[in-house]
């Protein structure tokens, strides 16, 4: 069944415009799937981290650390 489908797809004659369109759609589909997998993996494996900022305005007046 799959071999017949692949043979049918490969036997179709395409001009340059149709070929480039098919390759472009394939690339977009491939990168879209990988991006979706990456976003799911990043969401499940990431742990929220508290960022520590050092700079002007990041501490309370007088230099004492806050209890955030």
N, C-alpha and C positions, 0 to 999 in steps of 0.2 A: 504494500500500500504506500509506504513512504517513498520507496524507490521509484514507484510510478509517478508520484507527485513531483519528486525532484527531477526526474527525466522530462516530465511535461514542462516544468518551469524552465529548464535549461534548453529545451528545444524551441522555445518561443524566440522569434527574431525581434530584435529591438534596434531602434536607431539610437544615435548618441544621446539625444535629449531624454528619451525614456530610460536609457541605461543609467544616466547620471541621476535622474529622479529616483530610480529604484535604489541606487547605492546611497543616496542622501537619506532616504526614508529608513533604510537599514541602519545607517549610522546613528540617526536620531533615536531610533528604537533601542539600539544597543546602549547608547549613553544614557538614555532615560531610565532603562532598567537598572543600570549600574548606579546611577545617582539615587534612585529610590532605595536600593539595597543599602547604600552608604548612609543615607539619612536615617534609616531604621536602625542600623548598627550603632550609629553615633548616639541616637536617642536612648537606646537601651544600655549602652556601656558608659555613658558619661555620668559622672557624679557631680552634683553642684559644688562648686568651690567658691569660697568667699574671697573676693579680691581685696588685696591690701594696697591702698594707694598712699604714696608719700609725696607730698607736695603742698603747695600753698592752698590753704583752706581745707585740708584733709583732717585737721585735728581741732580740738576745742581751743577756745581762747585761753591762754595761760599755759599751754603745753601739756596738760594732763590728758591721758588717753580716755576716750569715752567708753562706755559699757555697751556698745552696740552688739 
